[in-house]
Amino acid sequence: MPKEKQRFKNWDVVETDLDGDQYKDTIVRDGAGNPKIINGWTVTKSKYPERHMYTRDHPESKDRRAQRDEDGNITNEGQFTKFGEYKI
């Protein structure tokens, strides 16, 4: 069996109405049953929840560019802070 066909072994396509709009959505699932493609869009992990919390806590760009210590003094002016601490 060619390598490509083995990669997609046991994958299946399901058509169902996911959002109740009366149009069927096409879902491609891998061999373990995990959705990989929905309506032609790939399914990937997103950092949106972390980015959303981070920008909510630091709404202005100047706030995101400065890390501050406990006393409020800027420790790294001009560098963006990381939003990794906001992981869910």
N, CA, C and O atoms as CSV, one atom per row, in Angstrom:
chain,resi,resn,atom,element,x,y,z
A,1,MET,N,N,0.846,-1.180,0.000
A,1,MET,CA,C,0.000,0.000,0.000
A,1,MET,C,C,0.893,1.245,0.000
A,1,MET,O,O,1.826,1.318,0.799
A,2,PRO,N,N,0.633,2.230,-0.876
A,2,PRO,CA,C,1.443,3.447,-0.895
A,2,PRO,C,C,1.385,4.192,0.428
A,2,PRO,O,O,0.431,4.056,1.195
A,3,LYS,N,N,2.411,4.974,0.680
A,3,LYS,CA,C,2.531,5.686,1.954
A,3,LYS,C,C,1.353,6.634,2.217
A,3,LYS,O,O,0.850,6.683,3.340
A,4,GLU,N,N,0.905,7.384,1.208
A,4,GLU,CA,C,-0.201,8.325,1.388
A,4,GLU,C,C,-1.484,7.625,1.801
A,4,GLU,O,O,-2.208,8.124,2.662
A,5,LYS,N,N,-1.773,6.496,1.211
A,5,LYS,CA,C,-3.009,5.796,1.551
A,5,LYS,C,C,-2.961,5.264,2.973
A,5,LYS,O,O,-3.989,5.242,3.650
A,6,GLN,N,N,-1.794,4.834,3.445
A,6,GLN,CA,C,-1.672,4.363,4.822
A,6,GLN,C,C,-1.886,5.512,5.796
A,6,GLN,O,O,-2.448,5.316,6.873
A,7,ARG,N,N,-1.446,6.699,5.428
A,7,ARG,CA,C,-1.575,7.850,6.313
A,7,ARG,C,C,-3.036,8.154,6.613
A,7,ARG,O,O,-3.377,8.534,7.732
A,8,PHE,N,N,-3.893,7.987,5.621
A,8,PHE,CA,C,-5.297,8.314,5.788
A,8,PHE,C,C,-6.172,7.083,6.012
A,8,PHE,O,O,-7.381,7.130,5.785
A,9,LYS,N,N,-5.572,5.994,6.452
A,9,LYS,CA,C,-6.318,4.774,6.698
A,9,LYS,C,C,-7.308,5.003,7.850
A,9,LYS,O,O,-6.977,5.629,8.857
A,10,ASN,N,N,-8.504,4.491,7.679
A,10,ASN,CA,C,-9.583,4.589,8.673
A,10,ASN,C,C,-10.144,5.997,8.854
A,10,ASN,O,O,-10.908,6.231,9.790
A,11,TRP,N,N,-9.784,6.941,7.981
A,11,TRP,CA,C,-10.400,8.263,8.030
A,11,TRP,C,C,-11.799,8.147,7.438
A,11,TRP,O,O,-12.031,7.313,6.563
A,12,ASP,N,N,-12.729,8.968,7.900
A,12,ASP,CA,C,-14.059,8.934,7.320
A,12,ASP,C,C,-14.624,10.351,7.187
A,12,ASP,O,O,-14.150,11.293,7.821
A,13,VAL,N,N,-15.639,10.467,6.352
A,13,VAL,CA,C,-16.314,11.740,6.108
A,13,VAL,C,C,-17.742,11.608,6.609
A,13,VAL,O,O,-18.441,10.651,6.276
A,14,VAL,N,N,-18.169,12.572,7.408
A,14,VAL,CA,C,-19.512,12.573,7.976
A,14,VAL,C,C,-20.185,13.883,7.584
A,14,VAL,O,O,-19.564,14.945,7.639
A,15,GLU,N,N,-21.426,13.811,7.197
A,15,GLU,CA,C,-22.196,15.021,6.916
A,15,GLU,C,C,-23.315,15.123,7.937
A,15,GLU,O,O,-24.160,14.234,8.038
A,16,THR,N,N,-23.314,16.212,8.692
A,16,THR,CA,C,-24.320,16.429,9.721
A,16,THR,C,C,-24.523,17.936,9.896
A,16,THR,O,O,-23.661,18.725,9.509
A,17,ASP,N,N,-25.634,18.329,10.465
A,17,ASP,CA,C,-25.913,19.739,10.720
A,17,ASP,C,C,-25.389,20.093,12.110
A,17,ASP,O,O,-26.029,19.775,13.113
A,18,LEU,N,N,-24.239,20.742,12.175
A,18,LEU,CA,C,-23.613,21.061,13.460
A,18,LEU,C,C,-24.249,22.262,14.149
A,18,LEU,O,O,-24.415,22.263,15.368
A,19,ASP,N,N,-24.602,23.274,13.381
A,19,ASP,CA,C,-25.026,24.533,13.986
A,19,ASP,C,C,-26.514,24.831,13.860
A,19,ASP,O,O,-26.950,25.929,14.203
A,20,GLY,N,N,-27.288,23.889,13.382
A,20,GLY,CA,C,-28.732,24.056,13.334
A,20,GLY,C,C,-29.234,25.001,12.255
A,20,GLY,O,O,-30.353,25.506,12.353
A,21,ASP,N,N,-28.426,25.253,11.222
A,21,ASP,CA,C,-28.865,26.153,10.150
A,21,ASP,C,C,-29.532,25.410,9.005
A,21,ASP,O,O,-29.821,26.007,7.968
A,22,GLN,N,N,-29.777,24.138,9.173
A,22,GLN,CA,C,-30.440,23.255,8.220
A,22,GLN,C,C,-29.615,22.979,6.968
A,22,GLN,O,O,-30.147,22.496,5.969
A,23,TYR,N,N,-28.320,23.282,7.015
A,23,TYR,CA,C,-27.388,22.906,5.953
A,23,TYR,C,C,-26.404,21.903,6.542
A,23,TYR,O,O,-25.903,22.092,7.650
A,24,LYS,N,N,-26.131,20.846,5.802
A,24,LYS,CA,C,-25.221,19.826,6.323
A,24,LYS,C,C,-23.780,20.331,6.288
A,24,LYS,O,O,-23.341,20.938,5.311
A,25,ASP,N,N,-23.058,20.066,7.371
A,25,ASP,CA,C,-21.642,20.397,7.470
A,25,ASP,C,C,-20.844,19.130,7.205
A,25,ASP,O,O,-21.225,18.051,7.659
A,26,THR,N,N,-19.745,19.250,6.475
A,26,THR,CA,C,-18.900,18.112,6.145
A,26,THR,C,C,-17.748,18.050,7.141
A,26,THR,O,O,-17.018,19.026,7.316
A,27,ILE,N,N,-17.590,16.910,7.788
A,27,ILE,CA,C,-16.538,16.710,8.787
A,27,ILE,C,C,-15.678,15.541,8.338
A,27,ILE,O,O,-16.198,14.469,8.026
A,28,VAL,N,N,-14.368,15.738,8.302
A,28,VAL,CA,C,-13.415,14.671,8.008
A,28,VAL,C,C,-12.757,14.297,9.328
A,28,VAL,O,O,-12.169,15.145,10.000
A,29,ARG,N,N,-12.859,13.021,9.697
A,29,ARG,CA,C,-12.291,12.533,10.967
A,29,ARG,C,C,-11.148,11.568,10.681
A,29,ARG,O,O,-11.188,10.800,9.721
A,30,ASP,N,N,-10.126,11.624,11.536
A,30,ASP,CA,C,-9.007,10.696,11.384
A,30,ASP,C,C,-9.367,9.338,11.961
A,30,ASP,O,O,-10.490,9.133,12.421
A,31,GLY,N,N,-8.421,8.413,11.940
A,31,GLY,CA,C,-8.663,7.057,12.410
A,31,GLY,C,C,-9.055,6.974,13.872
A,31,GLY,O,O,-9.707,6.013,14.279
A,32,ALA,N,N,-8.665,7.979,14.686
A,32,ALA,CA,C,-9.013,7.998,16.106
A,32,ALA,C,C,-10.342,8.707,16.367
A,32,ALA,O,O,-10.795,8.785,17.509
A,33,GLY,N,N,-10.972,9.230,15.293
A,33,GLY,CA,C,-12.248,9.906,15.449
A,33,GLY,C,C,-12.148,11.392,15.723
A,33,GLY,O,O,-13.162,12.039,15.985
A,34,ASN,N,N,-10.936,11.950,15.666
A,34,ASN,CA,C,-10.747,13.381,15.900
A,34,ASN,C,C,-11.063,14.163,14.624
A,34,ASN,O,O,-10.630,13.765,13.542
A,35,PRO,N,N,-11.809,15.268,14.727
A,35,PRO,CA,C,-12.090,16.051,13.524
A,35,PRO,C,C,-10.823,16.739,13.026
A,35,PRO,O,O,-10.093,17.351,13.806
A,36,LYS,N,N,-10.570,16.636,11.727
A,36,LYS,CA,C,-9.388,17.264,11.131
A,36,LYS,C,C,-9.770,18.379,10.174
A,36,LYS,O,O,-9.035,19.357,10.044
A,37,ILE,N,N,-10.909,18.250,9.499
A,37,ILE,CA,C,-11.373,19.271,8.551
A,37,ILE,C,C,-12.880,19.420,8.741
A,37,ILE,O,O,-13.601,18.424,8.793
A,38,ILE,N,N,-13.356,20.657,8.844
A,38,ILE,CA,C,-14.785,20.936,8.917
A,38,ILE,C,C,-15.104,21.956,7.837
A,38,ILE,O,O,-14.599,23.078,7.863
A,39,ASN,N,N,-15.940,21.565,6.892
A,39,ASN,CA,C,-16.345,22.426,5.774
A,39,ASN,C,C,-15.151,23.020,5.033
A,39,ASN,O,O,-15.196,24.181,4.625
A,40,GLY,N,N,-14.102,22.256,4.859
A,40,GLY,CA,C,-12.939,22.712,4.111
A,40,GLY,C,C,-11.929,23.485,4.936
A,40,GLY,O,O,-10.881,23.863,4.413
A,41,TRP,N,N,-12.207,23.731,6.198
A,41,TRP,CA,C,-11.294,24.453,7.080
A,41,TRP,C,C,-10.576,23.451,7.971
A,41,TRP,O,O,-11.209,22.559,8.536
A,42,THR,N,N,-9.260,23.589,8.104
A,42,THR,CA,C,-8.522,22.685,8.976
A,42,THR,C,C,-8.757,23.068,10.425
A,42,THR,O,O,-9.016,24.228,10.746
A,43,VAL,N,N,-8.664,22.087,11.281
A,43,VAL,CA,C,-8.870,22.293,12.706
A,43,VAL,C,C,-7.490,22.323,13.368
A,43,VAL,O,O,-6.766,21.327,13.357
A,44,THR,N,N,-7.135,23.470,13.942
A,44,THR,CA,C,-5.843,23.604,14.611
A,44,THR,C,C,-6.050,24.217,15.987
A,44,THR,O,O,-7.075,24.843,16.256
A,45,LYS,N,N,-5.070,24.029,16.846
A,45,LYS,CA,C,-5.127,24.652,18.159
A,45,LYS,C,C,-4.953,26.156,17.998
A,45,LYS,O,O,-4.224,26.610,17.116
A,46,SER,N,N,-5.609,26.913,18.832
A,46,SER,CA,C,-5.569,28.361,18.747
A,46,SER,C,C,-5.088,28.958,20.055
A,46,SER,O,O,-5.348,28.416,21.129
A,47,LYS,N,N,-4.387,30.073,19.959
A,47,LYS,CA,C,-3.973,30.807,21.154
A,47,LYS,C,C,-4.916,31.971,21.425
A,47,LYS,O,O,-4.615,32.845,22.238
A,48,TYR,N,N,-6.064,31.981,20.738
A,48,TYR,CA,C,-7.006,33.082,20.915
A,48,TYR,C,C,-7.417,33.290,22.371
A,48,TYR,O,O,-7.419,34.439,22.813
A,49,PRO,N,N,-7.765,32.260,23.150
A,49,PRO,CA,C,-8.176,32.519,24.536
A,49,PRO,C,C,-7.104,33.241,25.347
A,49,PRO,O,O,-7.414,34.141,26.127
A,50,GLU,N,N,-5.820,32.840,25.161
A,50,GLU,CA,C,-4.747,33.510,25.888
A,50,GLU,C,C,-4.571,34.944,25.405
A,50,GLU,O,O,-4.407,35.856,26.216
A,51,ARG,N,N,-4.604,35.154,24.070
A,51,ARG,CA,C,-4.452,36.505,23.522
A,51,ARG,C,C,-5.585,37.403,23.988
A,51,ARG,O,O,-5.365,38.573,24.299
A,52,HIS,N,N,-6.801,36.860,24.037
A,52,HIS,CA,C,-7.958,37.650,24.453
A,52,HIS,C,C,-7.807,38.106,25.903
A,52,HIS,O,O,-8.016,39.283,26.201
A,53,MET,N,N,-7.446,37.193,26.811
A,53,MET,CA,C,-7.266,37.573,28.214
A,53,MET,C,C,-6.131,38.579,28.364
A,53,MET,O,O,-6.235,39.527,29.142
A,54,TYR,N,N,-5.041,38.370,27.614
A,54,TYR,CA,C,-3.882,39.255,27.686
A,54,TYR,C,C,-4.237,40.670,27.221
A,54,TYR,O,O,-3.920,41.644,27.904
A,55,THR,N,N,-4.890,40.786,26.070
A,55,THR,CA,C,-5.235,42.119,25.574
A,55,THR,C,C,-6.341,42.756,26.411
A,55,THR,O,O,-6.430,43.982,26.475
A,56,ARG,N,N,-7.179,41.954,27.050
A,56,ARG,CA,C,-8.181,42.506,27.959
A,56,ARG,C,C,-7.493,43.125,29.179
A,56,ARG,O,O,-7.896,44.193,29.640
A,57,ASP,N,N,-6.454,42.457,29.704
A,57,ASP,CA,C,-5.722,42.982,30.859
A,57,ASP,C,C,-4.772,44.114,30.491
A,57,ASP,O,O,-4.463,44.956,31.334
A,58,HIS,N,N,-4.305,44.149,29.249
A,58,HIS,CA,C,-3.375,45.181,28.768
A,58,HIS,C,C,-3.949,45.782,27.480
A,58,HIS,O,O,-3.457,45.475,26.394
A,59,PRO,N,N,-4.974,46.630,27.578
A,59,PRO,CA,C,-5.674,47.095,26.381
A,59,PRO,C,C,-4.855,48.022,25.476
A,59,PRO,O,O,-5.095,48.059,24.270
A,60,GLU,N,N,-3.913,48.754,26.018
A,60,GLU,CA,C,-3.145,49.687,25.197
A,60,GLU,C,C,-1.785,49.105,24.849
A,60,GLU,O,O,-1.197,48.357,25.631
A,61,SER,N,N,-1.295,49.456,23.669
A,61,SER,CA,C,-0.022,48.932,23.188
A,61,SER,C,C,1.121,49.268,24.133
A,61,SER,O,O,2.013,48.448,24.347
A,62,LYS,N,N,1.100,50.473,24.701
A,62,LYS,CA,C,2.187,50.858,25.615
A,62,LYS,C,C,2.225,49.950,26.850
A,62,LYS,O,O,3.296,49.700,27.403
A,63,ASP,N,N,1.063,49.458,27.282
A,63,ASP,CA,C,1.024,48.529,28.416
A,63,ASP,C,C,1.602,47.175,28.035
A,63,ASP,O,O,2.248,46.519,28.853
A,64,ARG,N,N,1.373,46.755,26.796
A,64,ARG,CA,C,1.881,45.459,26.364
A,64,ARG,C,C,3.373,45.504,26.097
A,64,ARG,O,O,4.034,44.465,26.104
A,65,ARG,N,N,3.910,46.682,25.864
A,65,ARG,CA,C,5.334,46.806,25.559
A,65,ARG,C,C,6.198,46.948,26.806
A,65,ARG,O,O,7.423,46.968,26.685
A,66,ALA,N,N,5.629,47.046,27.968
A,66,ALA,CA,C,6.430,47.266,29.166
A,66,ALA,C,C,6.117,46.217,30.228
A,66,ALA,O,O,4.961,46.034,30.609
A,67,GLN,N,N,7.144,45.539,30.697
A,67,GLN,CA,C,6.978,44.658,31.840
A,67,GLN,C,C,7.347,45.462,33.078
A,67,GLN,O,O,8.317,46.220,33.078
A,68,ARG,N,N,6.579,45.289,34.106
A,68,ARG,CA,C,6.808,46.059,35.331
A,68,ARG,C,C,7.097,45.116,36.495
A,68,ARG,O,O,6.605,43.989,36.546
A,69,ASP,N,N,7.901,45.607,37.419
A,69,ASP,CA,C,8.171,44.821,38.623
A,69,ASP,C,C,7.081,45.092,39.657
A,69,ASP,O,O,6.086,45.748,39.349
A,70,GLU,N,N,7.260,44.594,40.877
A,70,GLU,CA,C,6.242,44.726,41.920
A,70,GLU,C,C,5.932,46.180,42.264
A,70,GLU,O,O,4.808,46.494,42.655
A,71,ASP,N,N,6.920,47.074,42.122
A,71,ASP,CA,C,6.731,48.481,42.460
A,71,ASP,C,C,6.152,49.293,41.305
A,71,ASP,O,O,5.880,50.483,41.466
A,72,GLY,N,N,5.959,48.667,40.141
A,72,GLY,CA,C,5.409,49.372,38.999
A,72,GLY,C,C,6.464,49.980,38.091
A,72,GLY,O,O,6.130,50.685,37.139
A,73,ASN,N,N,7.739,49.715,38.374
A,73,ASN,CA,C,8.811,50.246,37.533
A,73,ASN,C,C,8.965,49.394,36.279
A,73,ASN,O,O,8.867,48.169,36.336
A,74,ILE,N,N,9.205,50.048,35.150
A,74,ILE,CA,C,9.358,49.336,33.887
A,74,ILE,C,C,10.713,48.632,33.868
A,74,ILE,O,O,11.740,49.243,34.161
A,75,THR,N,N,10.709,47.333,33.521
A,75,THR,CA,C,11.953,46.563,33.504
A,75,THR,C,C,12.476,46.292,32.104
A,75,THR,O,O,13.662,46.000,31.949
A,76,ASN,N,N,11.636,46.377,31.077
A,76,ASN,CA,C,12.106,46.091,29.714
A,76,ASN,C,C,11.369,46.927,28.688
A,76,ASN,O,O,10.680,46.373,27.831
A,77,GLU,N,N,11.489,48.199,28.748
A,77,GLU,CA,C,10.720,49.096,27.876
A,77,GLU,C,C,10.955,48.796,26.398
A,77,GLU,O,O,12.085,48.562,25.969
A,78,GLY,N,N,9.866,48.806,25.630
A,78,GLY,CA,C,9.963,48.614,24.192
A,78,GLY,C,C,9.839,47.174,23.745
A,78,GLY,O,O,9.763,46.928,22.542
A,79,GLN,N,N,9.815,46.207,24.652
A,79,GLN,CA,C,9.686,44.804,24.285
A,79,GLN,C,C,8.299,44.314,24.688
A,79,GLN,O,O,7.798,44.630,25.767
A,80,PHE,N,N,7.701,43.543,23.806
A,80,PHE,CA,C,6.383,42.999,24.122
A,80,PHE,C,C,6.491,41.974,25.235
A,80,PHE,O,O,7.445,41.199,25.293
A,81,THR,N,N,5.506,41.979,26.114
A,81,THR,CA,C,5.437,40.946,27.133
A,81,THR,C,C,4.809,39.713,26.519
A,81,THR,O,O,4.091,39.808,25.524
A,82,LYS,N,N,5.068,38.577,27.093
A,82,LYS,CA,C,4.528,37.323,26.572
A,82,LYS,C,C,3.189,37.042,27.231
A,82,LYS,O,O,2.979,37.370,28.398
A,83,PHE,N,N,2.280,36.429,26.470
A,83,PHE,CA,C,0.991,36.089,27.052
A,83,PHE,C,C,0.932,34.631,27.465
A,83,PHE,O,O,-0.158,34.107,27.695
A,84,GLY,N,N,2.078,33.954,27.566
A,84,GLY,CA,C,2.109,32.564,27.970
A,84,GLY,C,C,1.588,32.309,29.358
A,84,GLY,O,O,1.096,31.219,29.648
A,85,GLU,N,N,1.689,33.314,30.237
A,85,GLU,CA,C,1.183,33.147,31.596
A,85,GLU,C,C,-0.331,33.106,31.642
A,85,GLU,O,O,-0.910,32.811,32.687
A,86,TYR,N,N,-0.978,33.396,30.526
A,86,TYR,CA,C,-2.430,33.410,30.455
A,86,TYR,C,C,-2.997,32.092,29.948
A,86,TYR,O,O,-4.189,32.007,29.655
A,87,LYS,N,N,-2.163,31.066,29.839
A,87,LYS,CA,C,-2.643,29.775,29.317
A,87,LYS,C,C,-3.740,29.231,30.188
A,87,LYS,O,O,-3.718,29.355,31.413
A,88,ILE,N,N,-4.699,28.627,29.529
A,88,ILE,CA,C,-5.850,28.073,30.268
A,88,ILE,C,C,-5.577,26.623,30.574
A,88,ILE,O,O,-6.408,25.955,31.189
